Every structure is written in C-alpha cells, then in structure tokens.
Amino acid sequence: GFVGLDEALSVPADAAVVTAPHPFHAPLVIAALVAGRHVLVEKPLSDSISEADRMIATAQRVGKLLAVALQHRTRPEVQAVRQFVDSGGLGLLQRADLIGNWPRTRGYFRMAPWRGTWRGEGGGVVLNQGQHDLDLLTHLAGPPSRVVAWARTRLHQIETEDTAAALLEWPSGGIGSVHLSTC
C-alpha cells in the first residue's frame, strides 16, 4: 500500500529518489534533504526557477547531494564521445547543431490534461522532451555564451510551446542551432 511522506522518511536510508510530477518536486526534495537524505530527482529539477533555487540552497545548507536524473549521460557511447571531446580529439568547436523531433499526437495531451500546461509541466517541448537533447549538447560542447531563441505553439491545442528554435554561440566562437518540436 501507499505510505505517507513522514512514514517514508522515517525509514533509515542514505538517499531518496523523487519521481513525482514536476509541481511536487520541491516539497518532496526539500523534505528528503532536511531528513538527511541525498536526493536523485526525476527531470526536470523543477517547473520554476525559484523552486529550483530553494532546493539547491537547501541541499547546500544541509550538506547533501542533489542530482537530476539525466540518464543519457551514462550511455556508453555518450561517455566515449565525452572522453574524446575532453581529450581534444575534435579540436576547437566550430559548429554544433541539434534537431530534436518528439512527435506527439493530440491524444498524448488529452490522455493527461496536465500535459502542455504551465501549471502542470512548467513548459512544453523545451522543458519536457528536449531537455535530454539540450543536456547532451551542453554536456558534450559546453554551455553556450550566447543564445537567441524563439518558441511557438504551432500545432497542438496547448498552453505551452510545441516548437522552439535557437541560435547559439560558444565562448570559443563556435556557433550552432537548436530545433525542437512535438509537431
């Protein structure tokens, strides 16, 4: 059966894993950190910057680890590419482009009415589907120093964006682009 949060946190453990929907991450993560647990939380960390900042500050204050489940970094081919990039095997970054197509039908959004809403997900294709792609791009190429982006709701009857595009520039002068869509 189900147990309450207090009961779950009364069980001796070193870590907690939070897999609840995004809007519930902050209270669950903070409770687990305050109870003395390291926390692994499902992506995204939060649906709001202020809540993410609160979780990070709590982890720092109590001296516990807080990590987001960005599991694609653990794939052997991603680790091999990261090692190759870190060793200088590709040389200076000139260009990096990302195309992330995440086809979703109307049924996908109708099946769970919280999908595609600001309150339920905190964002659309960028936050929910494309974040794995964006994480790998920055994991392998580093964070860009400049971003110009556009987001639109082109096809789906949702509150959030279903299409996003960006132009990127890295500190080295390398450039790139991002295209994400659920259309």
DAFEN-V367747 format. One record per backbone hydrogen bond with DSSP energy under -0.5 kcal/mol. NH is the residue of the N-H (numbers start at 1). CO is the residue of the C=O. E is the energy in kcal/mol with one decimal. If there is no record, write none. Layout:
# DAFEN-V367747
nh = <NH | NH>
co = <CO | CO>
e = <E | E>
This chain:
# DAFEN-V367747
nh = <8 | 9 | 10 | 10 | 11 | 11 | 16 | 18 | 19 | 23 | 24 | 25 | 28 | 29 | 30 | 31 | 32 | 33 | 34 | 35 | 36 | 37 | 38 | 39 | 40 | 41 | 41 | 42 | 43 | 52 | 53 | 54 | 55 | 56 | 57 | 58 | 59 | 60 | 61 | 62 | 63 | 64 | 67 | 69 | 70 | 71 | 73 | 74 | 75 | 79 | 80 | 81 | 82 | 83 | 84 | 85 | 86 | 87 | 88 | 89 | 91 | 96 | 98 | 100 | 101 | 102 | 102 | 104 | 108 | 109 | 110 | 111 | 112 | 115 | 117 | 121 | 122 | 122 | 123 | 125 | 128 | 129 | 130 | 132 | 134 | 135 | 136 | 137 | 138 | 139 | 140 | 141 | 142 | 145 | 146 | 148 | 150 | 152 | 154 | 158 | 159 | 160 | 162 | 163 | 164 | 165 | 166 | 167 | 168 | 169 | 170 | 173 | 175 | 176 | 177 | 178 | 179 | 180 | 181 | 182 | 183>
co = <4 | 5 | 6 | 7 | 7 | 8 | 38 | 40 | 17 | 120 | 21 | 22 | 24 | 25 | 26 | 27 | 28 | 29 | 30 | 31 | 33 | 32 | 14 | 65 | 16 | 39 | 67 | 18 | 69 | 48 | 49 | 50 | 51 | 52 | 53 | 54 | 55 | 56 | 57 | 58 | 59 | 59 | 39 | 41 | 68 | 69 | 70 | 71 | 72 | 75 | 76 | 77 | 78 | 79 | 80 | 81 | 82 | 83 | 85 | 84 | 88 | 175 | 177 | 179 | 99 | 100 | 181 | 182 | 105 | 105 | 106 | 107 | 108 | 112 | 114 | 117 | 117 | 118 | 117 | 161 | 124 | 125 | 125 | 129 | 130 | 131 | 132 | 133 | 134 | 135 | 136 | 137 | 138 | 169 | 169 | 167 | 165 | 163 | 152 | 156 | 116 | 116 | 152 | 152 | 180 | 150 | 178 | 148 | 176 | 146 | 174 | 170 | 94 | 168 | 96 | 166 | 98 | 164 | 100 | 162 | 162>
e = <-2.5 | -2.6 | -0.7 | -0.7 | -0.6 | -0.9 | -2.6 | -2.4 | -0.6 | -0.5 | -2.1 | -1.9 | -1.6 | -3.3 | -2.7 | -2.0 | -2.2 | -2.6 | -2.7 | -1.6 | -1.9 | -2.5 | -2.6 | -2.8 | -2.4 | -0.5 | -2.9 | -2.8 | -0.5 | -2.1 | -2.8 | -1.9 | -2.2 | -2.5 | -2.6 | -2.1 | -2.4 | -2.2 | -2.5 | -2.5 | -0.9 | -2.0 | -2.6 | -2.8 | -1.6 | -0.6 | -1.7 | -1.6 | -1.2 | -2.5 | -2.3 | -2.1 | -2.6 | -2.2 | -2.2 | -2.9 | -2.9 | -1.8 | -1.7 | -2.3 | -1.0 | -1.6 | -2.5 | -3.4 | -0.6 | -0.6 | -3.3 | -2.2 | -0.6 | -1.0 | -2.2 | -2.6 | -0.7 | -2.6 | -1.2 | -2.2 | -1.1 | -0.7 | -0.7 | -1.9 | -2.8 | -0.5 | -3.7 | -0.9 | -3.0 | -2.5 | -2.2 | -2.4 | -2.3 | -2.6 | -2.3 | -2.9 | -1.4 | -2.2 | -1.8 | -2.1 | -2.9 | -2.9 | -0.7 | -1.8 | -1.8 | -1.5 | -2.0 | -2.0 | -2.9 | -2.6 | -2.3 | -2.7 | -2.8 | -2.0 | -3.0 | -2.4 | -2.1 | -1.8 | -1.2 | -2.3 | -2.1 | -2.9 | -2.1 | -2.6 | -0.6>
